[in-house]
Amino acid sequence: MQWEGLLKRTKDMFLIYGGGELMLEGYSDTSFPLDNSEVKSQSGFVFKMNGGVVAWNSSKQATTKDSTTKAEYIAVSKAAKEAVWMKNYIQELGVVPSIAESVVIFCVNNGVIAQAKELRSHHHSKHILRYYYLLREMVSRADVRMDRVSSTENTADPLTKPISQIAHSQLWIRWVSGRWVIGFRSSGRLLR
């Protein structure tokens, strides 16, 4: 990625986040390795507040999983922990209204969403029980709620696999689209 070029081209720009009530939403994704050259999944998450990206992470999972659902479940659990931390941090600051609603975490895997929402036997997931109970607890407390997103609309998708220049440009637009204003330092103009 050409981050240096992007930073140079946008150094005089800044974001002003707007909107009424604070809204925090997260996107989680995992790339499950399909070849023998890599055995650990790559996980990623992105959080948006009032439409603009405020946090993201991309990292290899510490352990090897034998199914996409298990790998995705670990990624969503990590994102949920981040969501709870962010929500509590905003509340502790006390300078802005706290987030009243559950933080929505979007993911592409229906199995993960079902397991997070429903009490049922999870004998196939016994190797990820720690993550299972943690996420179930966060969902039952209404700290987070799970929802489905298509892979093409998942903002975290490019954090888990290589993407083309065109896809990178589209990602940038999705990352900065929302209820905000772009300002230019040199001209003092604000664009909507």
N, C-alpha and C positions, 0 to 999 in steps of 0.2 A: 504494500500500500504506500501511497505517496503522501504520508502524513505531513512531512516537512513542507511540501508544496502547498497542501491544503492550508496549513497554518499560516504560511506566508501570504497566500491570497486572501485570507479572511482575518488577518490580524487587526484590521480596523472595524470589524463587525462585532456586535455583542447581542445577546438575547435579553429581552425583558419578558419574563413570564407573566401572563395575565390570567384572567378568569376569576370566577367567584370562589366557590368552595374548592379546597385542595382535592385533587384527584390523583391517585398514584396507581399505576398499572404496570404489570411486569410481563415479560415474554421469556420463555425458557425453551431451549432446544438442545439436542444432543446428536452428534453424528456417531452412528454405530459402525465400527470398522468392519468392512466386508472382505478385506484381503488379509493375507498373512503377514504383511509388512508392519502392521500396527495392530495392537491387541487391546489398547485402552481407548475408551470413548472420549471425545472432546465435548465438553459441556459449555454452554453459554447462557447468560441472561442479560436482559436490558430492562431498565425501569424508566418510565416516563412520568413526569409530574406535570399536570396541566398541559400535556401534549409534547413537552420537550424532554429529551433524554437527560437524566441526572445521574445514572449509575449503570455500569455494565461490567461484565466479567467474562473471560474466556479462559478455560483451563482444562487440562487433562484430568480425567477421573483417577483417583488413587488406586482403584482396584479394577480388575477385568470383570465384565459382566457377560453372561451368556444369552441375553435377550435385549431387544430394544426397549421394552417396557421397564426392565430393571434399570438400565442406563438412564432412561428418561426420568424415572422416579427419583433417582439420586440427584439429577440436575434440578428438578422441580423443588425438591426438599431444600437444596442449597439456595435457590431463588426465594423460597418462602421464608427461610431464616433471614435473608437480606431484607425482605419486605417488612417483617416484624421489627427488625432493628431500625429501619428507616422511619417507620410509623412512630415508634417509641421515641426516637431522636427528635423528630419534628415536634412531638408533644412536649418533650422535656425542654426544648428551646423556649417555648412559650411566646415567641414573637409573631407567630402566624397561627391561624386557627388550626386545630388538629384535624386529622383525617377521620371523618366520621364513619365512612363506609369500610367494608372489608376491602382489602387490596386484591384486585383481580389478577390472577396469574394465568396467562394464556399458554397453552401447549398443544402440540399436534397429536399426541398419543391418547386415544380414547381409553385404553386400559389404565393409564395413569390417572386420568380424571375419574373413572369409575372407582378405582381403588381408594382414591382420596376422599370420595364422597360417601361410599357405602361400607357398612359393616358386613363383612362376609369373610369366608375362608380364603386365606391367601397362602396356601401351601406352596404355590409356585414362587412366592416372593419371600420365602423364609430366610434367604440370605441377605435381604435388605430390610429386615424387621425394624431396626433402629430408625431408618429413614421413614418407613411406613408409619410407625407410631408417632413420630414427630410431626409429619405432615397431617395425619389424621387429627391430631390434637389441635393444630393450628386452624384446620378447616372447621372442626367442631366448636372452637372458641370464636369463630367468625373473624379471626385475624386476617385470613386469606380465603378466597374462594377460587375454584378452578373453572376455567372455561376453555372451549376449543377454539383454535385458530388454524387456518390452512397454512401449509408450509410456505406458500408464496406470500402470505401476509404476515408471517412470523418475523418480527423485527430482529429476533435473536438468531435467526437461521444463518446469516453470514458470519457469525462469530464461531461457528462450528465446522466450517468447510471453506475451501478456496472459492472465490467468486470472481467474475469477470469485471472489467472496468465499468461496463454499463450497469451491471448489478450493484456495484459499489456506489455509483452515482444515484441510483434509485434508493439505495439504503440511506444515503445522506439526506435525501429529500424526506424519507419517512422518519428519520431520526430527528429532524428539526421542524417537521410539520406539526401544527397544533395551534393552541391559543397563545401566541407570542408575537413579539415585534422584533424585527431586525433593525438595529441602529447602526449608523456609520459614524465613527468618531470624527473623521476629517470634515464632513459636511454638516453633521448634526441632524441629518434627515432621519426620519423614522419611516420604515416601510411596513406595510401589512401584507 
